[in-house]
């Protein structure tokens, strides 16, 4: 873990008359990976921070390739979907099947590389199975089985399952989902009370460093941020709840239809908006690698990469970029939009740092101005997904 947390009792000061009480104090600890190697010279004094949470497709051979790559020294954990019989994981059932055998193999592989494993069951709607005693017993058995094969984390989106897991677990830790919409200190504290061990913040916090600082001060557990999300309008999406519910049932619908369904929200809302307005390519909830340090300073401990649906080579590209905190390619290559947002990532250097102190609506106005004055004179999008200069 990137942080050790404890409660500190502040004693009453008899001289000053100040009243004592309980206060959260955060003790940060940097997780170090192997020493960095520069050329033929090993620089053992410079240690690598393991802060990235990286999604896996469910295929062991892909996990092995990523773990074996030099960039794996930046990875804190792998996360992978739960077996379909336990519940939906917000992705295609046919593309990402896992079993307890593959999860056990991934846990061993991850630990051999100094990486933790997180199994995710991160959908907010369970069709009321959360009140079915038979399902809850099945879930309890699943949690215990994960512990038997040394899985480190379980990510959940349903509060009932969080509370259940917290009550029966011995060693496994609990993470929240972005679907929990944790975007306020009070909301964060309520999830902490449920017994979770890490908070995955909502995408709309990616544009509000002051808010993240407030949340970090108010809780005593680590924070995680989803950094290469493509959510439009800075994560302030009117379809957020409806889309999450669709994801909750997508696997079951696909199973009934015996094929993979196209996501109607992405196809009908997100992609058209990006094609109509180039600002939507920039004012997303994506955090560029060059800006990660700002969020780390605000109190974020871990950074999640959406890589469950991309090829291994793409995953390694993301891990390398966010691990090294720089990317020299096209901006769209950071979040699977290459071929459309094919302008240099470097053109955005310093942009967020200039607007970070503004409210989000004022940031949006500045991004519009940047697109008109700086981006469009050198880059013109077309309506087919390509780009013309």
Buried (B, 14 or more C-beta within 10 A) or exposed (E): BBBEBEEEEEEEEEEEEEEEEEEBEBEEEEBEBBBBEEEEEEEEEEBBBBBBBBBBBBBBEBBBBBBEBEBBBBBBBBBBBBBBEBBBBBBBBEBBBBEBEBBBBBBEBBBEBBBBBBBBBBBBBBEEBBEEEEBBEBBBEBBEBBBEBBBBBBBBBBBBBBBBBBEBBEEBBBBBBBBBBBBBBEBBBBBBEBBBBBBBBBBBBBBBBEBBBBBBEBBBBBBBBBBBBBBBBBBBBEBBEEBBBBBBBBBBEBEEEEEEEEBEBEEEBBBBBBBEBBBBBBBBBBBBBBBBEBBBEBBBBBBBBBBBBBEBEBBBBBBBBBBEBBBEBBBBBBBBBBEBBBBBBBBBEEBBEEBBEBEBEEBBBBBBEBBEEEBBEEBEBEEEEEBEE
